[in-house]
Amino acid sequence: MPVDFNHPLIVGVVSFCLLLLVAWIGFTFLSKQRSLEEAAREDISVILGATLTLLALIIGFSFSMAVSRYDQRKNLEGAEANAIGTQFVRAGLLPPADAAKVRSLLKSYLDERIRFYLTGDERPLATINARTAVLQHELWAAVQAPAAAQPDPVVALVVAGMNDVLNAQGYTQAAVWNRIPHAAWWMMAMIAACCNLLLGYGSRNTEGGLVSRIVMPLIVAIAFMLIADIDSPGGGLIHVYPQ
């Protein structure tokens, strides 16, 4: 089942539908194959409780992973903004013509970085990243020439600042690629499916049993959707904005 984890709403809807189907299969087919005695129903409840505990632990661990990655992206956004702002000031240490060129390039570079944070579609991101790479080359060339002509500690400070600007973009890109592994998603999905299968198998044909077979898939699907939202740099509602 291919699922795009960059679209949390799709993750939530697909998860709810599949888990609801699994619970319905457990109740409709498995329970009718063999009527459960009370002792067997208690055994199923014990297994279900243990499985739900394991699912809760894995969901909590995955949520913690998503939040830590979101905080990392947010901190790196601030570090990148500081690096660009500091380099804009340091450019004044260069000769006037070189300083004007570096500051003009930094303004264009800042625009591309803002577009990077505001764009979630892969196709515009590819264009933005290509323009960013070209601007990085031009920025480095703009400080390389003055540094070669006047290799002193003042110009070296400007070169170090430009190095920080380029490194900040690399750290940010690495953080964007650092997502929850797909193996963790499939593990959560498999355990959630087992929980709902056992829930359907052990539930009674009552109004309470019907409610439990609907509420449990809904709760798990909401948890999956929230984790996918926090873990997705470009999709969903929770983003790191270029503040």
Helices and strands as residue ranges (DSSP letters): H 8-25, I 26-30, H 31-33, H 38-90, G 91-93, H 96-118, H 122-149, H 153-177, H 182-202, H 207-231
